[in-house]
Amino acid sequence: MSSIERARNGALSSQRGVRPPRWAGLLYWTSAASIIGGLLLWEIAGRFFVKKALFLTTPTQIVAETGKLIANGQLQVHVVASGLEFVLGLAIAIVLGIGIGFAMASNKFAKRALGPWVAAFYATPTIAISPLIILWAGIDIWSKVIVVVINSIFPMIINTEAGLRSTDRQLIDAARCFGCSRMQIFWKVSLPSAIPFVFAGIKLAIGRGLVAVVVAELFGSRAGLGFLLSQASDAFNMPLLFVAVTILAITGMTLTWLVGWLERVLLPWRVTVDEAG
């Protein structure tokens, strides 16, 4: 076992001995209470203050409309279509983004060559060129995947590069003093330091990817949540519109929570503000 691993294991052991504050259990109920309270206020506002469904749909109406869509099989078709486009696009963006970010952080020539392009495209409203991409690639699944990749890849590139460059210089010097090679320094020091930034990039990419797949489907598609939103808007069907919006919101919230959970599992030595008390 290397000295770096022994130091990390020692840090883990010391953190396991720290007792959480007495009020830590209440934190797990804060999010649930916030969501339930917001839904209750929404229901009350829709029933007693804004009584026209054209302006505001209540959560109970959304649940009823969701049940109808599930019963006739329409919702499953749209969810599967958007889900496949989103998953493929996000996976490609994560892999390519980490690779490009690593290249820019480890090679000065790659940084000089790719840096201006990353900065330019990140500042460009890529959603605006979605119709052009659909015109080039057609209205099948791959046009939406390309739109998701273009909108999700830049947070991955920027965060991966920032994470690798922000490695504590003292840790690198300490590893060199123990005789670690350049590859060992990368795997044992730089990469663990960059992982939190990578997870932050994934969280940002999830939100941008969900928006991208909906916008791409609005411009041209045969199925998907964006297609469902377009149909609901044309027919002024607010319950149907809110069904699609609610599914997207729940998906984003769930995926972000899963990424956070995975981060806590893979990086147990990181102490958050809540855990530290």
ZAKOL-537195 format. One line per 4 residues: number of its first residue (from 1); for each residue z, x, y negated of N, C-alpha, C, O. Coordinates in steps of 0.001 Angstrom, whole numbers, plus 500000, padded with zeros to 6 digits. Layout:
BEGIN
NUM = Z:X:Y:Z:X:Y:Z:X:Y:Z:X:Y | ... $
***
This chain:
BEGIN
1 = 500000:500846:501194:500000:500000:500000:500000:500886:498748:500802:501813:498638 | 499102:500597:497815:499002:501413:496613:500164:501134:495669:500899:500159:495830 | 500313:502019:494672:501384:501848:493691:501179:500594:492858:502143:499935:492470 | 499925:500267:492585:499632:499073:491792:500052:497822:492552:500628:496898:491977 $
5 = 499755:497801:493874:500148:496644:494669:501661:496525:494772:502198:495418:494739 | 502363:497667:494898:503819:497626:494965:504412:497092:493662:505372:496322:493677 | 503831:497509:492535:504316:497020:491241:504101:495519:491101:504963:494807:490586 | 502926:495033:491568:502642:493605:491470:503567:492807:492382:504066:491753:491989 $
9 = 503801:493301:493597:504708:492610:494508:506123:492577:493952:506853:491605:494150 | 506510:493641:493255:507826:493641:492633:507935:492609:491538:508966:491955:491379 | 506853:492467:490776:506849:491442:489722:506932:490044:490316:507612:489171:489777 | 506220:489831:491455:506284:488532:492112:507690:488239:492620:508176:487114:492501 $
13 = 508338:489245:493182:509682:489049:493701:510665:488707:492603:511544:487863:492779 | 510507:489374:491456:511410:489091:490341:511194:487701:489791:512149:487054:489361 | 509929:487215:489795:509659:485873:489285:510161:484807:490242:510563:483726:489813 | 510142:485108:491560:510656:484124:492514:512147:483905:492341:512671:482842:492673 $
17 = 512825:484913:491821:514257:484784:491636:514646:484039:490388:515816:483705:490202 | 513677:483769:489522:513967:483051:488281:514043:481562:488569:513088:480982:489087 | 515149:480946:488246:515315:479521:488474:514664:478723:487346:514874:479030:486172 | 513883:477709:487686:513261:476893:486638:514314:476118:485873:515377:475820:486418 $
21 = 514038:475784:484618:515000:474986:483846:515208:473620:484476:514365:473136:485231 | 516365:472991:484152:516711:471720:484769:515736:470610:484421:515541:469676:485198 | 515124:470717:483251:514222:469652:482813:512789:469865:483298:511888:469117:482917 | 512571:470900:484151:511195:471203:484572:510573:470045:485349:509367:469813:485266 $
25 = 511423:469300:486125:510873:468188:486894:510290:467090:486026:509378:466380:486450 | 510811:466944:484807:510289:465905:483908:508870:466189:483456:508141:465269:483084 | 508469:467458:483483:507134:467812:483022:506048:467186:483895:504971:466847:483406 | 506336:467035:485189:505335:466484:486096:505058:465005:485808:504001:464487:486166 $
29 = 506004:464334:485165:505837:462919:484865:505300:462670:483465:504975:461536:483114 | 505206:463721:482669:504753:463543:481287:503317:463058:481227:503008:462124:480487 | 502423:463692:482008:501015:463289:482003:500842:461870:482505:500076:461092:481935 | 501563:461524:483591:501448:460167:484136:501928:459128:483131:501294:458087:482958 $
33 = 503053:459413:482466:503570:458479:481470:502605:458335:480294:502429:457242:479757 | 501987:459441:479902:501026:459401:478796:499814:458543:479149:499362:457735:478337 | 499289:458719:480367:498115:457950:480790:498445:456468:480921:497692:455613:480456 | 499576:456171:481558:499966:454767:481733:500212:454095:480387:499793:452958:480171 $
37 = 500893:454800:479480:501136:454233:478155:499848:453988:477388:499704:452963:476722 | 498902:454932:477478:497625:454746:476801:496840:453572:477356:496229:452819:476599 | 496851:453407:478693:496148:452277:479301:496779:450945:478908:496069:449966:478677 | 498109:450902:478830:498783:449668:478411:498438:449300:476970:498163:448138:476670 $
41 = 498454:450291:476084:498078:450020:474693:496632:449561:474595:496311:448671:473808 | 495760:450169:475394:494356:449782:475431:494214:448321:475889:493470:447546:475289 | 494933:447958:476953:494867:446590:477473:495382:445585:476448:494781:444529:476247 | 496488:445915:475809:497062:445015:474798:496116:444843:473619:495926:443732:473125 $
45 = 495515:445963:473162:494586:445886:472032:493371:445044:472373:492902:444268:471541 | 492850:445189:473603:491674:444424:473998:491951:442947:474209:491065:442117:474004 | 493165:442608:474615:493480:441217:474910:493955:440422:473695:493676:439228:473583 | 494669:441082:472790:495316:440339:471715:494780:440665:470319:494966:439864:469403 $
49 = 494133:441794:470130:493671:442177:468799:492146:442188:468702:491589:441636:467753 | 491470:442798:469654:490000:442819:469662:489570:442009:470878:489422:442561:471969 | 489371:440720:470704:489178:439819:471830:487728:439744:472295:487457:439166:473348 | 486806:440302:471552:485404:440252:471936:485065:441451:472818:485237:442600:472410 $
53 = 484581:441175:474033:484247:442240:474978:483100:443105:474486:482919:444223:474969 | 482311:442596:473517:481206:443374:472989:481712:444599:472223:481011:445608:472135 | 482911:444516:471675:483458:445608:470873:484442:446478:471654:484519:447685:471425 | 485191:445874:472569:486188:446649:473313:486406:446019:474677:486661:444820:474791 $
57 = 486302:446837:475702:486517:446397:477075:487886:446867:477545:488265:448012:477302 | 488619:446009:478205:489958:446358:478674:489880:447086:480021:488881:446961:480730 | 490916:447840:480379:490931:448518:481688:490770:447571:482865:490115:447920:483848 | 491361:446362:482786:491223:445416:483900:489770:444962:484058:489297:444778:485179 $
61 = 489069:444783:482951:487652:444421:483031:486828:445560:483620:485877:445322:484365 | 487192:446800:483286:486489:447954:483841:486694:448025:485351:485757:448307:486097 | 487927:447768:485799:488218:447777:487239:487424:446682:487954:486885:446904:489038 | 487359:445512:487343:486610:444411:487955:485124:444744:488054:484493:444472:489075 $
65 = 484566:445331:486999:483148:445702:487014:482892:446808:488026:481854:446818:488688 | 483830:447735:488150:483691:448804:489146:483664:448225:490548:482875:448661:491386 | 484526:447239:490813:484531:446587:492127:483208:445924:492444:482743:445987:493582 | 482586:445284:491449:481279:444647:491662:480216:445691:492004:479409:445484:492910 $
69 = 480217:446809:491281:479218:447852:491525:479396:448487:492894:478419:448813:493567 | 480654:448663:493306:480905:449232:494633:480473:448251:495723:479930:448653:496752 | 480718:446967:495487:480372:445955:496489:478862:445872:496730:478427:445713:497871 | 478055:445979:495657:476605:445904:495842:475952:447268:496080:474732:447351:496223 $
73 = 476752:448335:496123:476246:449652:496478:475587:450432:495362:475111:451541:495602 | 475539:449896:494141:474872:450592:493045:475653:451818:492579:475069:452867:492307 | 476971:451682:492489:477780:452777:491946:477666:454027:492801:477585:455132:492264 | 477657:453877:494118:477568:455031:494992:476277:455800:494765:476274:457031:494779 $
77 = 475188:455086:494558:473890:455736:494340:473917:456575:493064:473467:457721:493061 | 474439:456010:491994:474476:456715:490712:475445:457894:490747:475140:458955:490204 | 476600:457725:491372:477584:458804:491436:477051:459975:492261:477223:461133:491880 | 476411:459679:493381:475860:460741:494231:474762:461503:493493:474707:462731:493564 $
81 = 473892:460789:492791:472804:461438:492066:473337:462382:490990:472928:463541:490918 | 474249:461887:490156:474812:462737:489102:475680:463850:489680:475670:464974:489179 | 476432:463535:490740:477302:464540:491342:476528:465703:491915:476936:466853:491756 | 475427:465431:492573:474614:466503:493150:474015:467383:492062:474021:468609:492177 $
85 = 473500:466765:491013:472939:467541:489902:474000:468401:489231:473747:469553:488880 | 475190:467832:489055:476268:468559:488386:476777:469713:489241:476952:470823:488737 | 477014:469470:490513:477564:470508:491397:476592:471676:491531:477002:472833:491439 | 475321:471388:491746:474335:472464:491866:474242:473267:490574:474252:474497:490603 $
89 = 474152:472572:489440:474035:473270:488163:475263:474094:487841:475142:475222:487364 | 476462:473542:488097:477689:474274:487797:477841:475493:488703:478250:476558:488240 | 477516:475349:489991:477621:476482:490912:476690:477615:490495:477090:478780:490492 | 475468:477284:490149:474516:478318:489705:475000:478968:488414:474910:480186:488262 $
93 = 475511:478167:487488:475996:478707:486210:477180:479644:486415:477273:480675:485748 | 478089:479299:487332:479258:480148:487577:478832:481494:488165:479282:482546:487712 | 477972:481454:489163:477542:482696:489816:476776:483581:488840:477086:484764:488694 | 475779:483012:488175:474992:483801:487232:475829:484254:486039:475681:485382:485568 $
97 = 476707:483380:485551:477524:483728:484397:478460:484874:484676:478605:485769:483843 | 479108:484871:485844:480005:485969:486203:479219:487268:486364:479668:488327:485924 | 478044:487187:486994:477230:488383:487181:476755:488981:485866:476829:490193:485667 | 476267:488129:484969:475787:488630:483673:476944:489137:482832:476818:490161:482160 $
101 = 478074:488431:482859:479240:488889:482109:479741:490231:482602:480115:491087:481799 | 479753:490429:483926:480151:491723:484487:479189:492828:484060:479617:493932:483721 | 477879:492527:484076:476894:493531:483673:477067:493916:482204:476968:495092:481856 | 477325:492933:481344:477490:493223:479922:478775:493989:479635:478825:494786:478698 $
105 = 479813:493756:480434:481086:494442:480212:481084:495867:480751:481806:496726:480245 | 480272:496119:481777:480320:497424:482451:479183:498346:482058:479214:499529:482395 | 478179:497841:481354:477019:498670:481017:476650:498459:479554:476378:497334:479135 | 476641:499533:478783:476344:499437:477357:474917:498985:477112:474655:498231:476174 $
109 = 473982:499443:477955:472588:499052:477769:472401:497552:478038:471657:496875:477329 | 473090:497042:479074:473015:495604:479355:473614:494798:478211:473107:493735:477854 | 474701:495316:477640:475321:494643:476503:474375:494586:475317:474250:493547:474668 | 473703:495708:475029:472766:495742:473910:471553:494856:474164:471040:494225:473241 $
113 = 471091:494807:475413:469880:494054:475722:470148:492554:475812:469342:491754:475338 | 471272:492165:476414:471535:490752:476660:472386:490093:475574:472333:488877:475392 | 473174:490902:474851:474076:490346:473849:473404:489456:472817:473883:488348:472575 | 472298:489901:472190:471645:489038:471184:471130:487721:471771:471188:486681:471115 $
117 = 470626:487771:473011:470116:486547:473630:471246:485565:473936:471105:484360:473729 | 472359:486089:474426:473503:485225:474721:474019:484575:473441:474291:483374:473415 | 474155:485373:472379:474643:484833:471113:473687:483787:470541:474117:482762:470013 | 472388:484057:470653:471399:483130:470091:471369:481809:470852:471398:480739:470244 $
121 = 471311:481881:472183:471213:480651:472974:472523:479874:472978:472511:478647:473079 | 473660:480577:472869:474939:479875:472831:475067:479050:471551:475677:477981:471556 | 474493:479546:470461:474549:478823:469189:473451:477770:469065:473480:476943:468154 | 472483:477801:469981:471384:476840:469928:471799:475518:470565:472382:475524:471649 $
125 = 471517:474389:469926:471831:473087:470548:470893:472824:471724:469874:472148:471586 | 471258:473372:472880:470378:473282:474047:470172:471846:474511:469179:471544:475174 | 471111:470952:474166:470914:469542:474505:469654:469005:473851:468983:468129:474396 | 469336:469543:472665:468170:469048:471927:466856:469383:472625:465854:468697:472426 $
129 = 466856:470442:473446:465616:470816:474136:465572:470232:475548:464679:470564:476328 | 466525:469372:475877:466519:468746:477201:465242:467957:477470:464709:468044:478577 | 464718:467177:476490:463451:466478:476762:462316:467429:477105:461464:467110:477935 | 462302:468601:476467:461245:469574:476761:461389:470113:478181:460397:470281:478890 $
133 = 462630:470383:478595:462867:470876:479955:462439:469826:480977:461822:470159:481990 | 462766:468557:480715:462366:467489:481630:460855:467340:481652:460277:467022:482691 | 460211:467566:480517:458752:467506:480467:458132:468607:481317:457124:468384:481986 | 458733:469794:481291:458234:470920:482090:458529:470744:483580:457652:470954:484418 $
137 = 459753:470362:483906:460192:470342:485303:460098:468975:485958:460313:468859:487164 | 459780:467931:485189:459704:466598:485765:461047:465893:485722:462029:466440:485221 | 461086:464671:486249:462306:463872:486184:463088:463916:487496:464002:463118:487703 | 462730:464846:488379:463487:464955:489622:464791:465702:489377:465149:465962:488229 $
141 = 465495:466045:490430:466835:466602:490325:466865:467948:489621:467828:468252:488917 | 465813:468774:489801:465896:470145:489308:465826:470242:487794:466334:471206:487221 | 465222:469286:487141:465216:469311:485680:466633:469124:485147:467009:469776:484173 | 467436:468241:485769:468824:468051:485349:469673:469263:485694:470560:469644:484930 $
145 = 469400:469874:486850:470134:471085:487231:469904:472191:486218:470843:472896:485849 | 468677:472353:485766:468367:473385:484774:469116:473121:483468:469647:474045:482853 | 469155:471864:483052:469878:471519:481819:471367:471832:481969:471983:472357:481041 | 471946:471518:483115:473365:471821:483352:473603:473319:483329:474578:473779:482735 $
149 = 472729:474086:483965:472883:475546:483994:472826:476120:482586:473661:476946:482215 | 471862:475694:481813:471690:476231:480463:472909:475937:479597:473296:476761:478769 | 473507:474781:479781:474658:474401:478945:475981:474946:479455:476938:475041:478687 | 476062:475308:480738:477325:475743:481324:477449:477250:481485:478560:477755:481649 $
153 = 476361:477970:481443:476395:479385:481792:477025:480253:480710:477640:481273:481023 | 476884:479870:479452:477333:480754:478378:478849:480870:478282:479334:481970:478015 | 479634:479804:478482:481087:480016:478543:481499:480975:479651:482456:481733:479494 | 480773:480946:480782:481084:481865:481871:480775:483300:481487:481564:484202:481769 $
157 = 479634:483520:480846:479265:484881:480441:480262:485430:479438:480772:486538:479603 | 480536:484666:478412:481397:485133:477329:482816:485380:477819:483420:486397:477478 | 483356:484460:478619:484732:484624:479089:484858:485750:480103:485850:486480:480090 | 483875:485906:480979:483933:487007:481949:483885:488350:481242:484668:489245:481559 $
161 = 482985:488498:480299:482906:489755:479558:484194:490022:478781:484703:491143:478782 | 484716:488997:478122:485945:489162:477348:487114:489537:478251:487946:490363:477877 | 487183:488930:479444:488270:489240:480359:488228:490672:480852:489264:491333:480932 | 487039:491159:481184:486919:492535:481669:487188:493544:480552:487740:494617:480797 $
165 = 486802:493202:479350:487014:494135:478231:488445:494104:477707:488870:495037:477026 | 489193:493047:478014:490555:492929:477488:491618:493523:478413:492814:493361:478175 | 491179:494202:479456:492141:494818:480372:493017:495822:479617:492527:496627:478825 | 494313:495752:479882:495271:496637:479215:494915:498095:479492:494829:498523:480643 $
169 = 494714:498837:478426:494318:500242:478579:495401:501064:479272:495094:502019:479986 | 496645:500703:479068:497730:501436:479705:497699:501261:481223:498028:502191:481959 | 497309:500083:481694:497187:499879:483130:496069:500733:483722:496208:501287:484812 | 494967:500832:482994:493855:501667:483463:494267:503134:483501:493964:503843:484461 $
173 = 494953:503585:482463:495412:504983:482440:496411:505252:483553:496396:506322:484162 | 497292:504270:483824:498259:504441:484905:497565:504532:486253:497947:505341:487099 | 496541:503702:486459:495794:503750:487719:495095:505087:487887:495054:505630:488991 | 494549:505621:486811:493898:506933:486882:494907:508029:487199:494594:508973:487924 $
177 = 496108:507906:486661:497139:508902:486952:497516:508908:488433:497893:509944:488981 | 497409:507734:489082:497705:507656:490514:496499:508023:491364:496550:507914:492589 | 495411:508460:490728:494248:508924:491460:493292:507840:491905:492502:508066:492822 | 493334:506671:491290:492426:505578:491669:491013:505884:491201:490811:506415:490109 $
181 = 490040:505546:492030:488647:505716:491654:488225:504602:490701:488989:503671:490444 | 487009:504706:490182:486510:503693:489255:486402:502330:489938:486710:501304:489331 | 485965:502321:491198:485856:501066:491919:487233:500477:492204:487412:499262:492121 | 488211:501321:492540:489562:500832:492762:490174:500256:491491:490880:499249:491537 $
185 = 489904:500891:490365:490396:500377:489088:489802:499002:488808:490482:498109:488304 | 488523:498846:489143:487891:497544:488910:488532:496464:489767:488892:495406:489252 | 488683:496710:491069:489194:495694:491975:490676:495434:491794:491130:494299:491937 | 491446:496492:491476:492901:496359:491419:493432:496045:490021:494523:495490:489890 $
189 = 492675:496392:488971:493185:496238:487606:492293:495312:486772:492748:494280:486278 | 491025:495690:486621:490143:494957:485705:489867:493536:486178:489967:492588:485399 | 489518:493389:487462:489182:492056:487967:490374:491100:487921:490208:489976:487448 | 491574:491487:488391:492713:490569:488246:493006:490204:486801:493433:489086:486514 $
193 = 492778:491152:485883:492999:490863:484468:491978:489865:483925:492277:489096:483012 | 490775:489883:484493:489706:489018:483993:489725:487634:484617:489122:486713:484066 | 490398:487455:485753:490360:486174:486458:490837:485013:485588:490200:483960:485611 | 491927:485147:484819:492313:484016:483947:491217:483623:482964:491038:482439:482679 $
197 = 490483:484603:482444:489381:484305:481537:488256:483588:482279:487621:482689:481729 | 488008:483984:483525:486973:483330:484323:487333:481864:484561:486479:480984:484456 | 488604:481608:484883:489031:480226:485093:488920:479418:483796:488559:478241:483827 | 489224:480038:482671:489050:479348:481388:487582:479018:481150:487253:477945:480644 $
201 = 486699:479951:481518:485270:479691:481393:484809:478553:482280:483958:477757:481882 | 485372:478469:483500:485013:477373:484407:485433:476033:483822:484688:475057:483901 | 486627:475985:483233:487095:474732:482629:486161:474295:481502:485836:473113:481383 | 485732:475248:480680:484786:474904:479614:483437:474486:480181:482802:473560:479676 $
205 = 483005:475174:481231:481710:474871:481833:481699:473476:482453:480663:472811:482451 | 482833:473026:482983:482904:471687:483571:482596:470622:482518:481780:469730:482749 | 483249:470721:481374:483014:469742:480315:481586:469765:479806:480963:468718:479630 | 481070:470964:479570:479694:471072:479073:478699:470592:480118:477682:469989:479777 $
209 = 478985:470856:481394:478077:470428:482455:478024:468923:482602:476951:468359:482819 | 479175:468256:482486:479193:466799:482578:478402:466161:481440:477648:465209:481647 | 478584:466695:480249:477818:466184:479111:476321:466422:479321:475498:465554:479031 | 475986:467602:479827:474578:467959:480005:473887:467059:481018:472754:466634:480793 $
213 = 474558:466760:482142:473901:465951:483165:473675:464525:482665:472666:463907:483004 | 474596:463997:481866:474422:462648:481325:473279:462620:480310:472436:461724:480341 | 473258:463603:479415:472196:463646:478403:470832:463810:479065:469863:463170:478657 | 470751:464668:480086:469481:464863:480778:469013:463574:481444:467821:463266:481438 $
217 = 469947:462822:482016:469574:461560:482659:469186:460498:481639:468393:459607:481944 | 469734:460583:480439:469346:459629:479400:467883:459787:479018:467210:458809:478691 | 467389:461032:479061:466008:461286:478644:464997:460966:479743:463840:460665:479450 | 465418:461028:480988:464468:460726:482054:465096:460846:483424:465410:461949:483872 $
221 = 465283:459717:484098:465849:459740:485443:465620:458400:486112:465291:457406:485464 | 465803:458396:487426:465696:457152:488196:467062:456650:488645:467205:455495:489045 | 468070:457524:488577:469424:457154:488989:470395:458135:488363:469997:459191:487872 | 471678:457779:488383:472706:458643:487814:473554:457894:486800:473199:456800:486362 $
225 = 474672:458491:486434:475569:457859:485471:474929:457784:484087:475181:456831:483349 | 474116:458759:483723:473396:458677:482466:472397:457537:482466:472244:456843:481461 | 471715:457338:483585:470804:456210:483731:471567:454896:483633:471084:453938:483028 | 472770:454847:484234:473612:453652:484162:474054:453384:482726:474068:452236:482283 $
229 = 474416:454449:481995:474781:454307:480589:473623:453754:479764:473818:452908:478891 | 472427:454237:480047:471251:453764:479311:470999:452283:479569:470702:451532:478640 | 471114:451865:480813:470933:450454:481144:471987:449584:480466:471673:448522:479929 | 473235:450039:480493:474317:449263:479889:474146:449152:478378:474412:448098:477799 $
233 = 473707:450224:477741:473505:450196:476291:472376:449247:475915:472490:448494:474948 | 471295:449283:476672:470165:448395:476370:470541:446927:476521:470043:446077:475783 | 471418:446628:477475:471811:445240:477722:473098:444858:476992:473574:443733:477145 | 473671:445769:476203:474947:445534:475513:476035:445098:476504:476867:444242:476205 $
237 = 476003:445711:477687:476989:445431:478725:478107:446457:478604:478043:447530:479203 | 479137:446120:477823:480202:447074:477556:481044:447407:478788:481398:448572:478969 | 481386:446425:479654:482123:446803:480867:481370:447806:481724:481970:448750:482238 | 480059:447617:481885:479256:448552:482674:479213:449931:482012:479283:450956:482690 $
241 = 479096:449945:480689:479078:451217:479967:480391:451969:480147:480402:453177:480381 | 481503:451233:480034:482797:451886:480163:483081:452331:481586:483879:453246:481790 | 482455:451713:482573:482598:452178:483961:482065:453597:484083:482728:454467:484648 | 480873:453832:483557:480282:455170:483622:481102:456176:482830:481343:457292:483291 $
245 = 481532:455775:481626:482332:456683:480800:483649:457019:481478:484089:458168:481449 | 484286:456019:482092:485565:456249:482761:485407:457182:483958:486246:458056:484174 | 484352:457008:484727:484119:457891:485874:483937:459330:485415:484468:460253:486034 | 483192:459527:484339:482988:460880:483808:484305:461475:483323:484588:462647:483570 $
249 = 485116:460664:482630:486398:461159:482125:487333:461547:483270:487970:462600:483231 | 487411:460683:484292:488278:460976:485439:487783:462207:486187:488582:463024:486644 | 486469:462339:486310:485909:463515:486985:486259:464794:486248:486694:465768:486861 | 486071:464795:484932:486410:465987:484149:487882:466324:484233:488246:467491:484380 $
253 = 488743:465307:484141:490181:465533:484207:490595:466074:485576:491413:466990:485668 | 490024:465501:486637:490379:465926:487991:489923:467350:488275:490681:468158:488812 | 488681:467653:487912:488167:469000:488166:488927:470052:487364:489197:471144:487866 | 489271:469726:486121:490048:470665:485313:491423:470902:485932:491912:472032:485942 $
257 = 492049:469841:486448:493347:470000:487108:493219:470852:488365:494080:471690:488635 | 492141:470643:489145:491947:471424:490363:491744:472905:490052:492253:473770:490765 | 491005:473191:488995:490811:474595:488606:492134:475207:488175:492429:476354:488511 | 492937:474445:487429:494253:474941:487037:495159:475180:488232:495887:476171:488275 $
261 = 495115:474267:489210:495916:474444:490432:495469:475679:491196:496300:476451:491674 | 494149:475870:491313:493636:477045:492010:494032:478328:491294:494316:479342:491932 | 494051:478280:489975:494480:479452:489205:495938:479788:489492:496286:480958:489643 | 496795:478765:489569:498203:479023:489871:498394:479570:491278:499305:480363:491519 $
265 = 497531:479145:492218:497635:479636:493593:497177:481090:493692:497820:481906:494352 | 496067:481404:493035:495515:482754:493130:496237:483753:492233:496226:484953:492507 | 496862:483268:491168:497547:484157:490224:499016:483750:490108:499444:483308:489042 | 499791:483889:491174:501183:483433:491117:502068:484283:490228:503162:483858:489856 $
269 = 501605:485496:489878:502434:486363:489034:502370:486003:487558:503138:486529:486753 | 501440:485094:487196:501345:484685:485804:502353:483584:485528:502363:482564:486217 | 503191:483780:484536:504220:482805:484169:503750:482057:482943:503487:482660:481902 | 503641:480719:483064:503244:479924:481915:504433:479677:480994:505576:479976:481340 $
273 = 504149:479133:479827:505198:478835:478868:506177:477820:479438:507389:477951:479265 | 505640:476796:480128:506499:475761:480698:507412:476328:481764:508588:475970:481828 | 506877:477226:482618:507675:477789:483704:508725:478733:483173:509811:478850:483742 | 508403:479415:482071:509350:480372:481503:510492:479673:480791:511555:480259:480582 $
277 = 510271:478405:480413:511302:477665:479687:511458:478161:478297:512286:477646:477546 $
***
